[in-house]
Amino acid sequence: MASRGQATHPFVGRSQHMRGLLAAADAAAAGEGSFVLVSGEPGIGKSRLVEQAAREAADRGLRVLWATCWEGDGVPALWPWTRLAPEFAWHRGETAAGAEEDRFRLFEDVTALLRRTARDQPLLLVIDDLQWADTASLLLLRFVARHLRGSRLLVAGTYRDVETGEPLRELLATTAGLCEHIALEGLSQSEVAGLVGSLTGVDPPAARAAALHRRTNGNPLFVRELVRLMGDAAEGAELRVPDGLREVIGRRLDRLSPPCRSLLLTASVLGQRFRLGLLEATSGLAGEPHALVVEVLWGGLSAVRRRELSLRAALALEELHAVDVEPWLTQIAHHFRLAGEWGRAIEYATRAGRRALGMLAYEDAAVHFERALEMHEQAGGGDPLARCRLLLAVAEARMASAQIVAAREAYRRAADLARTAGAAEPLARAALGVGLATTMGIVDRLEIELLEQALGAVGEADSVLRSRLLARLAMALHDIASVDRRRVLSDQAIAMARRAGDPAAIAVALVDRHVAIGIHEPAEELLAMSGEVVRLATARGDRHLELRARRLRVGSLLEVGDMDAVRVELEICEAMTGELRRGDREWHLPMVRAGLAALSGRLEEAERLAEDGLRRGAPTQHPGLAVFHGSIIGLVRFLQGRLPELEDVLRRSAERYPTAPEWRCTLVLALSDAGRLDEARQQFELVAAEDFAILAPHLPRLHTLGLLAVASDAVGDAGRAALLHRLLAPRADYFVQVGQTGAGCLGSVRYFVGLLCCAMGRWDEAVAHLERAVEANARIGAVPFVANSRFQLARALRAGRGTGDRARAREQLERAEATARALGMRLWRGGAEPDRPGAAPLTRREWEIARLVADGLGNGEIADQLSISKRTVESHVEHVRSKLGLASRLAIMTWVVRHT
């Protein structure tokens, strides 16, 4: 690992900040790691403060590692980190596949290395000039900063507060609560006098110190430069301070010898920091100028001279690093670009981009590829296919870094060029790439169009590429095409992959089939498919693909109600996630466990786990995260009787995802639960029109059918209930799982079939289904759904009016209500309210309060039980009396008993 050399300038002042830094160093040595940022204007002393603190920290036993970020275009990705740990295996391959997962593993490996290094000896890690850091370096710094607790590691960074670009501003915003921020200002007048005395060996007169302080605002760099320039001024002479530092530097340069100035001119081409061997090869001399000196010198060169020196620098770099040129690709590309050597510059920029991809520095890879693309245009852009491949590289890097809009636009442009050139392979790459971020419920017309065009371009002959295109098209058509078409496409993809004998292609085609037609396939067949993927992945040693298949198995096992197998698969998934350090899916297991907690009635735990999953997944920006979280919170609110609280969210989601009917169905339940039946019926009609015609691709999905069943009963639509009954009854022995990887479970399908029978008035059938629903839900531990099944069973028994039915109904009702009270849930009544005066029906909340009045509870007790105000309860009781024409609470009790 890299370390820092000795200090070169006197150190004065900053005592308070020094104490803070040394206290942080002592805390790190004691096992309390932390993150410190030092900011200020150029020359204010940020680096010098940290440098001095580092020297004293080293005296206290800390090991100091130091890296400095470079300014300019010729900087490799993750540069400061590769300087800090050059022995680390930074290169991780040359593909952006599994981008977020791979980057998480890299970041975690780096963090683990630093923490291990600090165990034996506490470590101070310094990264200087963060305003010039590449995006990947800042993302890694943020990751490390979030994992310092309990470590012996102090991380310090410096940056110019007048040069904060968007990546650095994001780092500052996201680590605000994790770091101590030191904002440096100028030295005081006395400190300026002390600095002058340290530089000259003589204390300056007070007047001169005051003038220096006034003109420099206490900036140590300005003070040093002016003192050196005016070192020969006679004591007491008038102090003439130049108007700007540029003039100061220019006057210093004018005093240099011609050979020295020539050396600095050459060095200015190379940047502020470089290897002496490169300067020697370029100029025959050696040196290292200050950054501001570089700026002045570079600005004074003619265009011809700049190109000449840049070409010499590029050629020198090639020669010096011929054995291992990889770390220098970016700089060589930079110098060839400045020299106007477009072909060589494009070649090196492209290679630098591929190297950045291999190091998982996706943002930097995209910058390299985009720069190559710009140079291709500057060079005339004569080769459309070369431009197409550069666009594909940009798109893949942007997609890997979750810059989805920019990635899709690059894919679209690449597809246009490939189509014009008649190039099938690049067109297929664009088609397969553009839909990587597709979210369920959104029809991606661009993806579908490109996939169909690519299939036409690759031809009818068997190939792995055609198999992948067919499988992806079947999946992309999930929300709009008939199941027959999707099945044909999926069958063709799998058969072609099998003929090709390509295990990876077979596995991918089987996984895509889960999305394409999984809702039309029996769960047993889906389990067989995912089992085959597990075997193929195990044989190839592809643990990531195996994990993906096992996650699919969790959903299918929930559907058949095999909870023992669900738990086994979850344990395997948890172990594999830890082994593979799948950060992009770290949130998935807490979400699945949240769904299982809700299924068993542990509602507070379910909400806590869902929030934990949301927190873990937030940095990944995974499109499935919000869907999982929303599904679980929606289920919890449904069971708590608080679904109306989500009305606004449900409305927005219903409009945003018109082909995902579950959102609008849940909105129907929220409106009906709030007693707004007319609005609920209007929303239900939007999905139910023409026998659910717009939902044809979704109707076999048990989640959709289950919600539609509850909604049809809630709004009293017996006709639609009959249609839904025909679809659900054949699958009565399954369980309703949410999503495809276990985002939740709504219990036995028999509950929903029984509910539909109630809506149609087929009470004997309802009793038979609901009795078995109670048994099935009890078998899998779905306690809230046992309670809801018992309540609907009581409804059916009461309506059937057979011998002994009312006594059984009362028993089931009492058991349901006892469970609800124990779990803190509210039973879903749906269309279960008994007949009331038609002119003034009670809302569900009013009916609920009437029942509690009948149980003998006072207004305060009702308010506590329902978590509402006592005044609200009083208002509802008054409404009940008014609507029913009753004079007292006793009359309400009598009315409830008579009607139940």
N, C-alpha and C positions, 0 to 999 in steps of 0.2 A: 504494500500500500504506500501511497505517496505521502511525503511530509513537506514541511515548509522550511525555508532557509532562515537566516538571521535577519533581524530588523535592520533597516538602512537609514531611518530618520529618527531624530530625537522624539521622545514622547513626553508631552506635557499636558496637564489638566486631566479632565475626564475621570476624576477620582470616583464619583458616584456610580458612573456606568461600569467602571472597572470593578468596583465592589460587587455589583450585581452579577457580572459575568463570572467572577471567581466564586461567588456563592452558588451559582448554577453548576460550576465545575465541581465544587465540593459535594453538592447534592448528587451529581452523577456518580461520583466516586462511592457514595453511600447507597447507590442503587435506585436513585430517583432521577431518571433521565429526563431531558427537556429539550425544547426547541427555542432558539433565540434569533430574532431578526434585527439587524442594525441598518438603518436607512439614513439618507442625507444627500445633499447635493454633491456633485463631483469635487474631489479634493478636500472634503470636510474632515476626513480622517477615519472613515469607517473601517477600512482594511487595517490601518495602523492601530486602532483601538483593539480590534480582535487579535491582531498579531501580538500586541503586548500582553493581552490576556492569555493567549496561547502559550507564550514563553513562561509566564508565571504559573499557568496550569501544569505545564510540563515539569516545572520545579516541584510541584505538589504530587507528581506521580502519574499524571495523565499522559497518554500517548496522543500526539497531535497529528492529524492528517489534514492536508490542505489541497484544495483544487480551485482553479480560477476559470470562470467562463470566458469564452472568447466572443469578441464582437465581429460581425461580418457574415458573409455567406459561406465561407469555406470551413465551416465547423462541423465535425462529425456528430452524429446523434449520440446523446448520453455522454458527451465529452467529459464533463467534470467527474462523472462517476467512473468512467474508464480510467481516469488518471488516479482516482482514489484507490481503486482496486484493479490494477492491470492484470492481475493473475486470475480474476474471476472469468467464468465462461459466459461472456456476454452474448455470443452469437448463438441463436436458437433455431436456425433453419431459415429458409428463404421463402416462406409462404405466410400469407395472412390468415390462413384457415385457423379457426379456433382462437381468434385474435385476443379477445378479452381474457379468455382462460389462460392463454400462454403468457400474456403480459402480467396477469396477477401472479402466476407462478414465479416469473422472473423477479418481480418486485418483492415477493415474499422471500425468495432465495437471497436477494441482496440484503434485506432487513435481517434475516437470520444470520448471515455472515457477519454483519456489523455487530449484532448482539453477542454472537459467539466471541468475536474478537475482543469485545469490551469486557467479557467475563474475567479474563486473566489480568487485564490491565484496563482501567477506565479510559474511555476514548473521547477526545474532542474532535469532531468532524466539522471542518469549515469549508463552505462553498462561497467564494468571493464573486462579486459582480453578477448577481442573479438576474439583473435586468437584461443580460445577454444570453441567458440560459435557453436552451431549446425546450419545447413543450414536454417531451418525454422526460427530460431531466427534472422539470418542475413537478410532473405527476409522480415520479419516483420519490422526490423530496417530500411531497405531501403524504405519500404512503408511509415513508419512514417516520415522519413526524407523528403519525397517528398510532405508531407502535413503539413508542419510547418508554411507556410506563413500565416500571420494574426493571429497566435496563440500566447499565452503567455507561450510558452514551449521551453526550451533549452535542447537539447539532446546532451550528451557528451559520447564518447566512448574511450577506451584505448586499445591498442594492441601492441604486440611485433612485431617489423618490421622484425625480423629474423625468424618468425614462421608463415608466412601468407600462409595458404593453399588456394586451388582454390576457395572455397566459399567466403572467406574473400577478396581475390583479385578481385572477381567479384563485391563485394559490393563497394570496393574502386574505381573500374573503373566506375561503374554506378552512383556513387554519387559524382564524382570528382567535378562537377560544383555546387553541392548543399551544400558542407561543407567547413569549415575552417580546415586546416590540420596543426597541431603543431608537428614538429619533434624534440624531445628532444635530446640534446647531453650532454656530461659530464659537471660537475661543473668546474668552473675556479679554479685556485690554491687558490685564496683568499676565494672563496666560500667553498672549501674543508677545509681551515683553520677555517672558521666560523662554519662549521658542526662539526668539531672535538671539537671546543670550546664549542658548545652546548651540545655535548655528555659527555664531561669530566668536564666541568666547568672551564677549564684552556685553555688559548690560546696556541696552540702548537708552538714550535720553528719553524722558517721559513724553516729550513732544513728538519725537519720532515714533515711539510706540503707539501713541494715540492716533497719529496720522495713519500708520499702517493698519491699525484696527478699524479706523473709520473707512478707509478705502477698500479693504478686503473683507469687511464684515466678519473678521476672525477666521476666514477660511485658511487652514494651515498650508495648503498647496500654494495659494496665491502669496501668502506671506513668504514662504521659502523662495519662490521664484523672484519676487521683488527684492528680497534681501541679497540674493546672489547677483542680480543685475546691478544693484546699486551699492555693491560692497565697497567700491572705491570712492563713493561720495564722501566729501569732507564732513566732519562732525559739525552740525549747526547749519550745513548748507540747506537750501530750500529743497524739500522733498517733492520730487515730481513723479507722481505715480502714473504710468500709462493708462489709457482709457480701457483697455481690455487685455485679457491674458494672451490672446492671440498675438497682439503686438509685442508683449513681453517675450513670448517664445520666438517670434520672428527676429527680434533684436539679439537674442541669445544665439540663434542660428547664424546670424550675420557675422558673429565674432569667431565662428569655427573656421578651421583650415579647410581648403577645398577637398582634400581626401576624406576628411571626417564628414563633411556635408554630403559628399558622394555616397559614403557608406550609409548615412541615414536616409538618403533618398531611396536607395535600394531596399533598405529595411522597411521603409514605409509601404512598399508594395506588398511585403510579406505579412504585415499586420503588426500588432503590438508585441506578441509573443511568438517565438519560433525557435527551432533548433539552430544552434550556432553553425552546425554543419551545412544547413541549407543556406544561411547567409554567406558562409564562406564559398559555397559552390556558385552562388549567384553573383557575388561581388568580389570574392577573394579576401574579404575582411570579416570582422565580427563585431557584434554589439547588440543592444536591446533598448530601443527608444521608449520614451513615455507615450501613452496613448494620445495625448494632446499634441505632442510633437509629430506623431504619425499623421494626424489630421492636417496639420499645417503643411507638412512636406508633400503629402499626396495631392492636396489642393493646388500646389504649385507646379505639378508636372503637366507637360503637354500630353495630348491624347496619344500621339505617336510614341512618346517616351513611356507612357503607362503600358501600352500594348507590348513594347519591346521588353520592358522589365518583367511584365507578367508572364510572357512566353518563357523567358529565361528561368523564372521561378518554377513554372510548371515542369519544364524539362529537367531542372535540377532535382525536383521532388521525385520524378520518375526514376532518375538515375540513382538517387540516394536510397530509395526504398524499393528497388527492383525485386528484392527477395521477398518482401512482405509489404505489398502496396496497399492492402485492404484498409488499414487505419488512416490512410492519406488520400483516399479517393475523393473525399469532399473538397479538400484543399486543391488537389490537382484540377478537379473540375472547375473550381472557382477561378484559378489562374488562367486556365485555357479559355474560360468565358471572357475574362477581362482582356485576353489577348486577341479575341475575335476568332479563335480556332474552333468553330462551331461543332464540327464532326467529333473532334477529340473531347470537347467539353460535354457534348451530349452523351458520349460513351461513358465517360467517367461519372457524370451525374446519375445516369441510369444504374451504373454499378453501385454507386453510393446509396441510391434508393433501395436496391435489393439488399445491400448490407444492413441498412437501417431496418428493413422488414425483418431480417434475420435476428436483429437485436431487439425486436418488438417495439421499436421506436416508430410507431405508425405515422404519427403526425409529421415527423421529420422525413420519413420515407415519401409521404405525399408531397412535401415541399421540394424534395429532390426531383421527383418525377415531373412535377409541375414546372420546375425550372428547366428541365430537359425539354419539355413541351414548348415552353416559350422560346428556347433557343432554336428548336426545330422550325418554328415560325419565322424567327429572325433570319435563319439560314435559307428561307425560301419555301419551306414546307413541301418539298417536291414529292415525297413518298407518302401517299395516304395511309398505307398499311403500317408504316413506322409510326405515324401519328396515332393511328388506331391503337397500336399496342402500348404506346405511352399513356393514352387515355385510360386504357384498361388497368395499367399499373396505378395510375392516380386513383381510379375508382376503387380498386381493391384496398389500397392504403387508407382512403377516406372511409370506406365501409368498416375496415378493421378498427379505426379510431372512433367509430360511432358517429361520424359526420355524414348522416344518411342522405340528406338532401343533396349535398355536393357530390356524394358517391353516385347517386342515381342519375344526376345530370351528366356526369362523366361517362357512365355506362351507356346512357342514351346517345351521346355524341359518338362514342366508340361504335355502337351498333349502326348508326347512320353511315359511318365510314366503311365498316365491314360489309354492310349490305350493298353499298355503291360499288365496292371493289369485288363483290362476289366471293368474299372470304368466309367460309363456313365456320372454321374453328374460332376466330375472334368473335363472330356473331354469337356463337353458342356460349362463349365465356361471358359475354355481356348479358345474355338472356338468363343464365344461371346466377349471375352475380346480382342483378338488379333487384331480385326479390328476396334477398337474404334477410331483409328486415320486415317482410310481410307480417302483418298482424291479423289474427283471425277476426272475421267480421268486416274486413275491408277488402273490396275487390280491386286487385291491382291490374288495371287494364294494360298498363305498359308492360308488365311482366308477361301477361298472357300473349300480347301481340308479339313480343320478341321471341318467346318460346316457340310460337307457331311458325314464325319466320325462320328461326334457327333450324327447326325440324325440316322445313322445306329445303334449307340450304345443305344440310348434312346428308340428305338423301335417304333412301329406304333401306340401304344395306345395314346389316347388324354392326353395331359399334357400342363401346362403353359410353361414348358421348351421347349417342342417340338414346340409349337406355336412361341416362340421367335426365335428358330433356323430357322424355315421355313421363317419367316418374314425377318430375317437378310440375309439368303441365297438369297432370291429374290432381296434384295438390293445389295448384293455383286456382283451379276451377271449382274448388270445394264449395264455394258459396253461391255459384250460379248455374253450373251445368248439371245435367241429369246424372243420376248415379250410374246409369248404363254406360254413358260416355266415359266417366271417370274410371269405372271398373275396367273397361277395355284398354284404356291408356295404361293403367297400372299393371294389368295382366301382361301387356306387351313389354313394358319396361322390365318386369321381373323375368319373363321368359328370355328376353334378349340378354340380360345380365347373366342368367344361368348358362345360356349357350356360349357366352364369351368366357365363362369360367372365372369371372372376376369377383372374388368374395366381397370386396369393398362395394362394388356396384350392386351386388345382390342385397347387401345389408342396407345400403342407402335407399334402394327401391322399396324394400320392405318397410323401412321407417316412414318414407313418404306415403306409403299406402295407408298407414295408420291415420294420417290426416285426411287423405283423399277420400277414403270410403269406410273408415273405421266405424262410423256410426251405423253403417248398414251391415256390419259383420257381427256374428255372435262373439261374445267375449272369449269363448273357448278358442275360436279361430285366431283372434288377436293374440291370445296367450301363446298359441303355437308359433305365430309369426315372430313375436318378440323373443321367444325361446330360441328360434333359429338364429336371430341376430346375435343373441348372447353367445351361442356356440361359434358362429363365424368370427365374432370379435375376439373371443378367447383364443381361437386357433391362430389368429393373426397377431395376438398380443396387443390388440387395440383396446386398451382399458377405457378410453373415452367413449368409444362407440358402445362398449358393453354397458357403461353407466347410463348412456342415453336409452338403451333398450330396457334396462331394469326399471328406469323411471316410468316408462310406458307400461311395464308389467304392473306397477302399483295401481294404476288406474283400472286396468282390466280385472285385477284381483278384487278391487273394491266392488266392481260391478257384479261379480259372482258371489260376493259376501264371504270370501275366504280371508278372514281377518288374521289368522295365524300366519298365512303366507304373506299377507301385507306387511306384518311386523318383521318377518324374516327379510323381505326385500328391502325394507327401510333400513334395517341394520346393515345390510350389505352396501346399500347406497351411501350410508353415512360413513362407513369405513373407507369406501372408495373415494368419496369426496375429500376425506382427510388425507388419504394417500396421494391423490392426484392434485390436491390443493386447488380445487375448481372454484376459484373466487367468483367467477361470473354466475355460478349457480349455488353459491353458499346460502342464498336466501331460500332455495327451494325446499329443503328439508324442514326448516321452521314453519313454512307455509303449510306443507302437508300435515305436519303434526298439529298445526292449528286447526285444520279441517277435521282431524280425528278427535281433537279435544271438543270441538263443537258437536260432533256426532254423538259423543258420550255425555254431553250436557255440561261440560266444564267450560262455561261460556266466558268467564273472565280470563281464564287461562288461554282460551282460543284467541281472544282479542290481543292479549299480551304477546303471544307467539307470532301473530300476524304482524303486529307492529315491529317486533324484532326482525322478522323476515324483511319487512319494508326497509328498515334501517340498514340491514346488511346489504340489501340489494341496490340501494340508492346510487352508490358510485358506479354501478355497471350500466345504468340506464337501460336495462333489459326491457323490451316491449311487453313481455309476459308478466312482469312484476305487478303492474297496476291491475291486471286482470285477476291474478291470484288474490291479491289483497282485497280487491273489491268484492270478489265472490265470497270470501270468508267473512268479511265484515257484514255483507248483505245477509248471509245466513245467520250470523249472530243476532243482528237486529231483527230479523224475521222471528227468531225464537224468543227474543225479548219483548216482542210486541212493539218495537220501535222503528219499524220499517218506514213510516211516514217521514222520519227525520232525514231520510236519504232521497227525498222526492226530487230535489234540484239536480243532484248527481245523476239520478236515474233518467231524468228527462234529457239531460245533455248527452248521456251515453246512448240513449235510444235514438237520438237524432244523428249522432256521430257514427253509429254502427247499425245502419238500417237492416243489414243482412244478418245481424246477431240478435235473434228475437228474444233472448233471455232478458235483455235489459228492459224492453217494453213490457214483457210479461211481469217482471218484478215491479215495474211502475204501476201496473194494474193492481197488484196486491197492496202496494202502499196506499193508493188512492182509496181502494175499497176498505182498507183497515182504518182509514181516516173518516169513513162514513160518506165519502164523495162518490156515490155509486154511479151517478150519471157520467162523471168524468172518467171513471174506471171503465164503464161500458164503451165510451168513445175510444179510449186507448185500446181496449180489447178488440174492437171492430177493425182497427188498423192492421192487426195481425191475423184476424180470423176471417176477413172478407173472402168470399168465393172459396169457402172450405179450406182456408189457410193456403191459398194458391201461392202467395209470394214466399212461403216458407217451405216449399216442397223439398229443397235440398237438406233441410234441417229436421224434418218431422221424425225421422227414426231416432234422433238423439234423445236419450231418455231424460236428460236434463231439461231440454226444451219441452218435451211432452209432459213431464211432471209439473213444470211451472204453468203450462197451458191448462192442465187439469185443475189446478188450484184456482187459476184465474177464471175459468169457465164456471166453476161452482160458486166463486165469490160474486160474480155478476148475474148468476142465475140463468145461464145460457144452456138449456137442456139439449138443444139441437146440436150445438158444437160439442157438447159433452159426449153425445152418442158417437160422433166421428172420432173423437180422441180415444174413446173406449175401444173402438175397433183396432186402433193402432197400438194401444198399450196392453190390452188384455193378453195377447200372445206372449208377451215378455214379462208376465207378472211375477215370475220366480227370480228376477234379477233385482239389483239394487241401483239406485240413481246416483251415479258418480258425476261430479262436476269437472269439465275439462277432460283431458286425456291422460294426465299424469297425477291425478289425485288432489285436485284443488278443493275437494270437499265431497260430502256424500249426504243425500237427502233421505236415506233410508230405503225401505222396501217399496218396489213398484206397486205391490198390492195395496198399499195405502192410497195411492193415487187412483188406481182402478176402483177401489171402494168409494172414494170421494166422487168419482164420475157416476157411479151407480146411485149415490145419494142425490146427485144433481138431476138424474133422470127419474128418480122415484122408484128405482128397482131395489127395494129395501132388502129382500132376502139375499140377493146377490151381494149387496153391499155388506151385509153382516158376514157372509162367508169370506169375502176378501179381507175385511178389516180384522176378523179373528185371526186369520193367517198372517196379516200384517203385524199384529201385536207379537205373534210368535217369532216371525222372521226378524223384526227389529230387536226383540229381546235377545235373540241368538247372537247378533253381531254387536250387542251392547249399545244400540242406538236409543238411549234412554229418552231423549226428548220426543223422538218419533214414536216410541211406545206410547207416550202420554197422548200425543195427537191422535194416534190410531185408536186408543181407548175412547177418546172424546167423540170421534166420528162414529165409532161403534155404538156408543150410547145414543147418539143421534139416530142411527139406523134402527136400533132396537126400539126406541121410543116411538118412532114413526111406524114401525111394522105392527105394533100393537098386538103381537101374539101373546099366548099364555105365558105369564112370567117375564115377558120382555121388559116391562117397566122396572121391575125389581133389579133385573140384570143391568139395565141402563143406569139406574142409580148407582149400582156398585162400580160400574166402569167409569162413570163420571167422577165419583169420589176418588177413585184411585188415580185418575188422570189429573185431577186438581191437586191432590196431595203431592204427586211428582212435580207438577209445575211449581208449586210453592217451594219445594225443596231445591229446585234448580234455579229459581229466580227467573223463570220463563213465563210466557203467557200463551195459553193454548190458542191454536188457530181455529177460529170458529167458522170461518168461511160462510157458507149458506146455512149454518146450523141454528140460527136464532129461531125460536118458536114464533108462530103467528102472533102478530100484535095488531092493534088498530091500524088499518091501512092508511088512514089519513095522516098519521103521525108516527112513523117508524123510528125506533131508537137507533142512534149510531152505535157502532161497536163499543166505543168507550162508555157510552151511557148504559148499554146493556151490561157491560162488565161492572160498572159501579152499582147498578141495580142489584146484581147478584151478591155483591159484597154487603150491601145494605141488608139483603135478605139473610146473610150469614151473621147479622147482628153487629157488624163493625160500625164504629162511629166515624165521622168525617175525618178526624185526625188520623185514625188508624188506616183508613182507606188511602189517605194522602201518603202516609209512610210506605204502605205496601206498593203503591203504584209510582212512587217517586215523583209526585206532583204536589202542587201547593194545596193547602186546605181550602183556600178560596175557590180554586178551580173545582174541587170536589163539590163544594156547596152549590156552585153554579150548575154542575151536571145533575145533581140531585133535584134541583129546582126544575131543570128542563125535563127530567123524567116525569116528575109529578104533573107538569103542565101538559106534556104530550099524551100521557095516559089518563089524565083527568082524575088523578088520585089526590087525596087530601093530606096524607100523612106518610111517614116512613113505615108504619105498620101496614098501611094499604099497599105500599111498594112490596113489602115482604110477602104479603098474601098473593099479590099478582104474580110474583116470580115463582112461588111454590106451585100455584095453579098451572102455570105455563111450562113448568119443567118436570 
